[in-house]
Amino acid sequence: MKISSLGNLKKIAQQIKKKIKVGHTILLYGDIGVGKTTFTRFLINSMISKKKKIEVLSPTFNIVMDYMINKINIRHFDLYRLKKKEDLINIGIFENLEQSLTIVEWPEIIKKKPKNRIELYFKYSKDKEKRYLKLLKFGNLKKHEFRL
């Protein structure tokens, strides 16, 4: 699907918000600048009241940012700088998966992925003028339809 406008990406985040819950994981794949952090910002802000928005930054340097939204713990990871799978254990990415909503940018280093997950593949067109998104569902998310 085409996601060349921020409005399209925001609508997709709002649709996904309706289907996800604590214990689910969202894995975000794609080149730098293709929209992974922007999607996360839209998703997290769609979970809070319309009047109150929060700053959602890329956790590239922190590696993980935690947000508490409506009593839901959201863990936002950026694995871009990690090189070894042992680093995943050190940052606690697999801890308390059932008690939080986990969002992971650059998840390629993860070999054994969580069962209940959505994988989003962001891609530029060859001329970098357009962006596209492919959505895959696993586990108990497989039964859901997304009208994007």
C-alpha positions in Angstrom: 0.0 0.0 0.0 1.1 3.5 -0.7 2.0 5.8 2.3 3.5 8.8 0.7 1.6 11.3 2.9 1.7 11.7 6.6 -2.1 11.6 6.6 -2.0 8.1 5.2 0.6 6.9 7.7 -1.5 8.4 10.6 -4.6 6.5 9.4 -2.7 3.3 9.3 -1.4 3.9 12.8 -5.0 4.5 14.0 -6.3 1.3 12.4 -3.5 -0.8 13.9 -4.2 0.8 17.3 -7.7 -0.7 17.3 -6.3 -4.2 17.0 -3.2 -4.3 19.2 -3.0 -4.8 23.0 -0.7 -5.6 25.8 1.5 -8.6 24.9 1.7 -7.7 21.2 4.9 -6.7 19.4 5.3 -4.5 16.3 8.4 -4.9 14.3 9.3 -2.0 12.0 11.6 -2.7 9.0 12.9 -0.1 6.5 15.7 2.3 5.5 16.6 5.4 7.5 14.0 8.1 7.1 11.3 5.9 5.6 8.8 6.5 8.4 9.3 4.0 11.3 9.6 6.6 14.1 6.9 8.7 12.6 4.6 5.7 12.5 5.4 5.0 16.2 4.7 8.7 17.1 1.3 8.5 15.4 0.5 5.2 17.0 1.4 6.3 20.6 -0.3 9.6 20.2 -3.5 7.9 18.9 -3.7 6.1 22.2 -4.0 9.2 24.3 -6.5 12.0 24.5 -6.7 14.4 21.5 -5.8 17.4 23.5 -2.6 15.9 25.1 0.2 14.8 22.8 3.6 13.6 23.8 7.0 13.9 22.1 8.0 10.5 20.7 11.6 10.5 19.7 13.7 7.9 18.0 15.5 5.9 20.7 18.6 5.5 18.5 21.0 6.6 21.3 19.0 5.5 24.3 18.1 2.2 22.6 14.8 2.0 24.5 12.2 4.6 25.5 9.3 3.6 27.8 5.9 5.3 27.8 3.0 4.8 30.2 -0.2 5.5 28.2 -3.6 4.8 29.8 -2.0 2.2 32.1 -0.3 0.5 29.2 3.5 0.2 29.2 4.8 0.8 25.8 8.4 -0.1 25.1 10.0 1.5 22.0 13.3 0.0 21.0 15.7 1.0 18.2 18.2 -1.8 17.5 20.2 0.0 14.8 23.4 0.2 16.8 23.3 -3.3 18.2 25.6 -5.8 16.6 25.3 -9.0 18.7 22.3 -11.0 19.9 23.7 -10.9 23.4 23.1 -7.2 23.3 19.3 -8.0 23.1 19.5 -9.8 26.5 21.4 -6.9 28.0 18.8 -4.3 27.1 16.0 -6.5 28.3 14.0 -6.7 25.1 12.5 -10.1 25.9 11.6 -9.2 29.5 8.0 -8.7 30.4 6.7 -9.0 26.8 3.3 -10.1 28.1 3.0 -7.0 30.3 3.7 -4.4 27.6 3.2 -3.3 24.0 6.6 -3.6 22.3 7.6 -1.6 19.3 11.0 -2.4 17.7 12.8 -0.5 14.9 15.6 -2.3 13.1 14.6 -5.8 14.4 16.8 -7.7 11.9 19.1 -8.9 14.7 16.2 -10.7 16.4 16.3 -14.4 15.3 13.4 -15.8 17.5 10.6 -13.3 17.1 7.6 -13.0 19.5 4.6 -15.1 18.5 1.9 -12.3 18.6 3.3 -9.7 16.3 2.8 -7.4 13.4 5.7 -6.8 11.0 5.6 -3.6 9.0 8.0 -3.3 6.0 8.5 0.3 4.9 10.0 0.8 1.5 11.0 3.7 -0.8 10.3 3.7 -4.5 13.4 3.7 -6.7 13.2 7.5 -7.1 12.6 8.0 -3.4 9.5 10.0 -4.2 7.0 7.5 -2.9 6.8 5.2 0.1 5.1 1.8 0.4 4.1 -0.4 3.4 3.6 -4.1 3.6 1.9 -5.6 6.7 2.3 -9.2 8.0 0.4 -10.6 11.0 1.3 -13.5 13.2 -0.1 -15.4 16.2 -3.4 -14.1 17.6 -3.2 -11.0 15.3 -3.5 -13.2 12.2 -7.3 -13.3 12.5 -7.7 -9.5 12.3 -8.4 -7.6 9.2 -6.8 -4.2 8.7 -8.7 -1.7 6.5 -5.8 0.5 5.5 
